[in-house]
Amino acid sequence: MFLNFLDELRAAKIPASLKEHLLLLEALQADVIDWSIEDFYYLARATYVKDEGLLDRFDQVFAKVFKGLEPSIDTGTAEIPEDWLRAIAELNLSAEEMAALEKLGWDKLMETLKERLEEQKKRHEGGNKWIGTAGKSPFGAQGSHPEGVRIGQDKNRNNKAVKVWDKREFKNLDNSIELGTRNIKVALRRLRKFARDGAMDELDLDATISGTAKKAYLDIIMRPERHNAVKLLLMLDVGGSMDPHIKVCEELFSAARSEFKHLEFFYFHNCPYEALWKDNKRRWSERTPVLELLHKFPHDYKLVFVGDASMSPYEINYPGGSVEHWNEEAGDVWLQRMLDVYHAAAWLNPIPEKSWGHSQSIQMIKTLMNDRMFPLSLEGLDRAMRTLTRKN
C-alpha cells in the first residue's frame, strides 16, 4: 500500500523521493504518532509536501489511496437532523409570489431566527415560517426567500443568503496549474523592477572578460542573481460564489508564483475581516490577524485582491455581517485599514465588467477601492498592473 501511495504521489506530480518515503517508514517504525489515519495524514503531509500549493493534490491522492480505512470524521456542521436537510422539491414561484417574500432586514432577520430555534421542535417542509426545506421561510435549505439564512445546504444555489449557518470547507488553489495562456505572465511582467542582491552566485560574463583582458590572467567575477524586486501581497477570495472561477484564479496564482520572488498570499471569504489564513483546511485553527500582517509587511508591498465581491451588503458594512462568524467590526473597516497602509492596491474581479452595475456589493467594494477594480481578463490585468506601477 505504501509503495502504491508513493507511485500515486509521483503520478500527481508531487516530487516525492525514495529518501522521503524511507523517512516516513522510519518514523512509523519509531512510533512517533498514534495509530490513527488522521495522525498518519499529517505525518505523511509533513514528510512529502514542501510547497503549500501542492496540499490540495496531496489530499486528493491520500483520499484515493486510503479511502475507507476509518469512518468519516465529523466536519463540525450544525447539529440538525440529516433528514431535515433533504429538499423534497424545487419550488417554482411566480413573480408575484417572489415579490411577496418581504426582506426582513438584518436585525429583524437574526432576531426572528433566534425565536424560531427556541420554538421549533420538529422537521418542517415547505411553508413560510419554520426552519426547514423547500419553502418560502427565510431560514433553512433549498428554499426561495430572496434574503435569508442558509442552514444545512451543501452548496450555494441562488447567491441570496445573507448568512450561512454551517461550517464549510474550502480547497487551496493549486499553484502549478498549467496556464491556459502565457499572456497572463506577460501582463504581470509590467509589474517588475529588477535588482541584484543576495549571494554572489552568478557568473558576470562581461565583467569576467573585461577583467581578464586588463589583468592578463583569468579574473572570474561573480554577482548576485537578478530578480524581480517588487513585493506583492495577494489576497484570494475562496469558496461559495468563487467556485466557478477556480480555474482562472489558479492560472493567475500559478503565474504570480513564478513571476514574483517576494510574494505573500492569504485567503479570505467574501470580504476581509480581522483575520486571514494560508491553508483552507486549517483556516479556523491557524489564522493570521490582519493587524499582525499590517505590521509585518512594509508599505512598499503592492496589494492585490482577487474576488467576485458578490455578497450581502451586510457583510461589508455591518458588525456581525460575516456569513461564517461574528465580526466585531465591519468588513469595510478592515478593508480601509489595509488600503491606508498599502497605497498601491487593486481588486481583480472574475465577473465580467458589464455585469458589475447589477450588484450592490460590487459597487460598494469598487467605491472602497477608489474605482481600482478591474476585470480578471488580460485587458483588465494590463490596466491593473499599470495602476500599481504609478507613483502614489
C-alpha positions in Angstrom: 0.0 0.0 0.0 2.8 2.4 0.9 4.6 1.9 -2.4 1.3 2.5 -4.2 1.0 5.7 -2.2 4.4 6.8 -3.4 3.6 6.0 -7.0 0.3 7.9 -6.8 2.1 11.0 -5.4 4.6 11.0 -8.2 1.8 10.5 -10.8 0.2 13.6 -9.4 3.5 15.5 -10.0 4.2 15.8 -6.3 8.1 15.5 -6.0 8.2 12.6 -3.5 11.6 11.0 -3.3 12.6 7.5 -2.1 14.6 9.1 0.7 11.4 10.8 1.9 9.5 7.6 1.6 12.1 5.8 3.8 12.0 8.6 6.3 8.2 8.1 6.6 8.6 4.4 7.2 11.3 5.0 9.8 9.0 7.4 11.6 6.2 4.8 11.6 8.6 2.2 12.9 9.7 4.5 15.7 6.0 5.1 16.8 6.2 8.9 16.5 2.4 9.1 16.1 -0.6 7.3 17.4 -2.1 4.7 15.1 -4.9 6.8 13.6 -5.5 7.7 10.0 -5.6 11.4 10.9 -2.2 11.4 12.6 -0.8 9.4 9.7 -2.2 12.0 7.3 -0.4 14.9 9.0 2.9 12.9 9.2 2.8 11.9 5.6 1.9 15.5 4.5 4.8 16.9 6.6 7.2 14.4 5.0 6.2 14.7 1.3 4.8 18.2 0.8 7.3 21.1 0.7 5.1 23.6 -1.1 1.7 24.7 0.2 0.5 24.9 -3.4 0.6 21.1 -3.5 -1.6 20.5 -0.5 -4.8 20.1 -2.4 -3.3 17.5 -4.7 -1.8 15.6 -1.8 -5.3 15.5 -0.2 -6.8 14.1 -3.3 -4.1 11.3 -3.6 -4.4 10.5 0.1 -8.2 10.1 -0.1 -7.8 7.9 -3.2 -5.2 5.5 -1.7 -6.5 5.3 1.9 -10.2 5.7 1.4 -12.3 3.6 3.8 -9.7 3.0 6.4 -11.5 5.0 9.1 -15.1 6.2 9.5 -15.8 9.7 8.2 -14.7 12.4 10.6 -17.2 15.0 11.9 -16.9 18.2 9.9 -18.4 20.4 12.6 -21.6 21.2 10.7 -24.6 22.4 12.6 -26.3 19.8 14.6 -29.5 19.4 12.6 -31.0 16.0 11.7 -29.9 14.9 8.3 -33.4 14.1 7.0 -34.4 17.7 7.7 -31.9 18.7 5.1 -33.3 16.7 2.2 -35.3 19.0 0.0 -38.5 17.4 -1.4 -38.6 19.6 -4.4 -37.6 22.8 -6.1 -40.3 25.5 -5.8 -41.3 27.3 -8.9 -42.6 30.6 -7.7 -44.3 33.2 -9.8 -43.1 36.8 -9.9 -46.0 37.8 -7.6 -45.1 35.2 -5.0 -41.4 36.1 -5.1 -42.3 39.8 -4.6 -44.4 38.8 -1.6 -41.4 37.4 0.2 -40.6 40.5 2.2 -37.0 41.3 3.1 -36.8 41.4 6.9 -33.7 43.5 7.4 -30.6 42.3 9.2 -31.6 42.9 12.9 -35.1 41.5 12.4 -33.7 38.5 10.5 -31.3 37.4 13.3 -33.9 38.1 16.0 -36.6 36.0 14.2 -34.1 33.1 13.6 -33.4 33.0 17.3 -37.1 32.8 18.1 -37.6 30.0 15.6 -34.8 28.0 17.0 -36.3 28.3 20.5 -39.8 27.4 19.4 -39.4 24.8 16.7 -39.4 21.1 17.9 -39.7 19.1 14.7 -38.9 18.9 11.0 -40.8 21.2 8.6 -41.1 21.1 4.8 -42.4 24.0 2.7 -44.3 26.9 4.3 -43.2 30.4 5.1 -42.4 30.4 8.8 -40.5 27.5 10.3 -36.8 26.4 9.7 -37.0 23.7 7.0 -36.6 22.8 3.4 -38.1 23.8 0.1 -40.2 26.7 1.4 -40.6 30.4 1.4 -39.3 30.9 5.0 -36.1 33.0 5.3 -34.5 30.1 7.3 -33.4 26.7 6.1 -32.3 24.9 2.9 -33.4 24.6 -0.7 -35.9 27.5 -0.4 -36.7 30.6 -2.3 -36.6 33.6 0.1 -34.5 36.4 -1.6 -32.7 37.3 1.6 -32.4 34.5 4.2 -30.2 32.4 6.5 -29.0 29.2 4.8 -28.9 26.2 7.2 -27.8 22.7 6.2 -27.5 23.1 2.5 -24.5 21.6 0.7 -23.9 24.4 -1.7 -24.9 27.8 -3.0 -28.0 27.9 -5.2 -29.2 31.5 -5.7 -26.4 33.6 -4.2 -29.1 35.2 -2.0 -28.3 34.0 1.6 -27.0 36.8 3.9 -25.7 34.3 6.5 -24.7 30.6 6.3 -25.2 28.5 9.5 -22.8 25.7 8.6 -19.1 25.2 8.8 -17.8 24.8 5.2 -14.5 23.5 3.9 -12.7 25.3 1.0 -9.9 24.0 -1.1 -6.5 25.7 -1.6 -5.7 26.9 -5.0 -3.1 24.9 -6.9 -0.1 27.0 -7.9 1.2 24.5 -10.5 -1.8 24.5 -12.9 -0.5 24.9 -16.5 -1.5 28.3 -17.8 -4.2 28.5 -20.4 -2.2 31.3 -22.0 1.2 32.7 -21.3 -0.2 36.2 -21.8 -1.2 36.2 -18.1 2.5 36.1 -17.3 3.2 38.8 -19.9 0.6 41.1 -18.3 2.1 40.5 -14.8 5.6 41.4 -16.1 4.5 45.0 -16.3 4.8 44.9 -12.5 8.6 44.4 -12.5 11.5 46.3 -11.0 14.8 44.3 -11.3 17.5 44.4 -8.6 20.5 42.3 -7.7 21.1 41.3 -4.1 22.0 38.3 -2.0 24.7 35.7 -2.5 27.3 36.2 -5.3 26.5 33.0 -7.1 26.0 34.1 -10.8 28.9 34.5 -13.3 29.2 38.0 -14.6 30.5 37.1 -18.0 31.1 40.6 -19.4 33.0 41.7 -16.3 35.0 38.5 -16.3 36.1 39.0 -19.9 36.9 42.7 -19.3 38.9 41.9 -16.1 40.7 39.1 -17.7 41.8 41.3 -20.7 43.0 44.1 -18.4 44.9 41.8 -16.0 46.2 39.3 -18.5 45.1 36.4 -16.3 41.7 34.7 -15.6 39.8 37.1 -13.4 36.4 35.5 -12.5 33.8 38.0 -11.4 30.6 36.8 -9.6 27.4 38.8 -9.0 24.1 38.3 -7.2 21.2 36.8 -9.2 19.0 39.4 -10.9 15.4 39.1 -9.8 12.1 41.0 -9.6 12.3 43.3 -6.6 8.6 44.0 -6.5 6.8 42.8 -3.3 3.3 41.5 -3.7 0.5 40.7 -1.2 -2.1 38.6 -2.9 -5.5 38.2 -1.2 -7.6 35.4 -2.6 -11.3 35.0 -2.1 -12.2 31.4 -1.9 -15.4 29.3 -1.6 -19.1 30.0 -2.3 -19.7 32.1 -5.4 -16.0 31.9 -6.3 -16.1 28.2 -7.0 -17.0 28.7 -10.8 -13.9 30.9 -11.1 -11.3 28.4 -9.6 -9.6 27.7 -12.9 -8.8 31.3 -13.9 -7.8 32.0 -10.3 -5.4 29.1 -10.2 -3.9 30.3 -13.5 -3.3 33.7 -12.0 -1.9 32.2 -8.8 0.5 30.0 -10.7 1.7 32.9 -12.9 2.2 35.1 -9.8 4.2 32.4 -8.0 6.6 32.2 -11.0 6.9 35.9 -11.6 7.4 37.4 -8.1 10.1 36.3 -5.7 8.6 38.4 -2.9 5.1 37.1 -2.9 2.9 36.5 0.2 -0.6 35.2 -0.3 -3.6 34.8 2.1 -7.2 33.6 1.7 -10.4 35.3 2.8 -14.1 34.6 2.2 -16.2 37.3 0.5 -14.7 40.3 2.5 -11.5 40.6 4.5 -12.1 40.8 8.3 -9.9 40.7 11.3 -8.0 37.5 10.3 -6.8 35.8 7.1 -5.4 32.3 6.5 -2.9 30.5 4.3 -4.3 26.9 4.5 -8.0 26.4 3.9 -8.1 23.2 5.8 -6.9 24.9 8.9 -8.5 28.3 8.4 -10.1 28.2 11.9 -7.1 27.0 13.8 -4.2 28.8 12.0 -5.2 32.4 11.3 -3.1 35.5 10.7 -4.5 38.6 12.4 -4.7 41.5 9.9 -3.1 43.9 12.4 -0.1 41.5 12.5 0.0 41.5 8.7 0.0 45.3 8.6 3.0 45.4 10.9 4.9 42.6 9.4 4.9 43.6 5.7 6.0 47.2 5.0 4.0 49.7 3.0 6.1 49.2 -0.2 4.2 45.9 -0.9 1.7 46.0 -3.7 -1.8 44.8 -2.5 -4.0 42.8 -4.9 -7.4 41.3 -4.0 -8.9 38.6 -6.2 -12.6 38.1 -5.7 -16.1 38.5 -7.2 -17.2 40.9 -4.5 -20.6 39.2 -4.6 -22.1 39.1 -1.2 -24.8 40.5 1.0 -24.2 44.3 1.7 -24.4 43.4 5.4 -21.1 41.5 5.0 -19.4 44.8 4.0 -20.8 47.5 6.3 -22.3 45.7 9.4 -20.6 44.3 12.5 -21.7 40.7 12.7 -22.4 40.7 8.9 -19.9 37.9 8.1 -21.7 34.7 6.9 -19.4 32.5 9.0 -18.6 34.2 12.2 -19.3 37.2 14.4 -17.1 40.0 13.3 -16.8 42.8 15.9 -16.0 45.4 13.2 -17.5 45.7 9.7 -15.6 44.4 6.6 -15.2 47.9 5.2 -13.3 49.0 8.3 -10.8 46.2 7.8 -10.5 46.8 4.1 -9.9 50.5 4.6 -7.2 49.8 7.2 -5.3 47.7 4.6 -5.7 50.4 2.0 -4.4 53.0 4.4 -1.1 51.1 4.7 -0.7 49.7 1.1 -1.4 52.7 -1.2 -0.6 50.7 -4.3 -3.7 48.4 -4.4 -6.1 46.8 -6.9 -9.1 44.4 -6.9 -9.4 41.8 -9.7 -12.9 40.6 -10.3 -13.6 37.4 -12.4 -17.2 38.6 -13.1 -17.4 40.5 -16.5 -17.3 44.2 -16.0 -20.6 44.8 -17.9 -22.4 42.9 -15.0 -21.0 44.9 -12.1 -23.8 47.5 -12.2 -26.3 44.8 -11.2 -24.7 44.1 -7.9 -24.9 46.4 -4.9 -21.9 44.7 -3.1 -19.6 45.0 -6.2 -20.4 48.8 -6.3 -19.7 49.1 -2.6 -16.3 47.4 -2.9 -15.5 49.3 -6.0 -16.1 52.6 -4.2 -14.0 51.5 -1.2 -11.2 50.7 -3.7 -11.5 54.2 -5.2 -12.5 52.6 -8.5 -9.4 50.5 -8.7 -11.4 47.3 -9.5 -10.5 45.6 -12.8 -11.9 42.5 -14.6 -9.8 39.4 -14.3 -9.1 39.4 -18.1 -5.9 40.1 -20.0 -7.0 43.6 -20.7 -8.1 44.1 -17.0 -4.8 42.7 -15.8 -2.9 45.1 -18.0 -4.9 48.1 -16.6 -4.4 46.8 -13.0 -0.6 46.5 -13.4 -0.4 50.0 -14.9 -2.3 51.3 -11.9 0.0 49.5 -9.4 3.1 50.9 -11.1 2.0 54.5 -10.8 3.7 56.6 -8.0 1.2 57.4 -5.2 
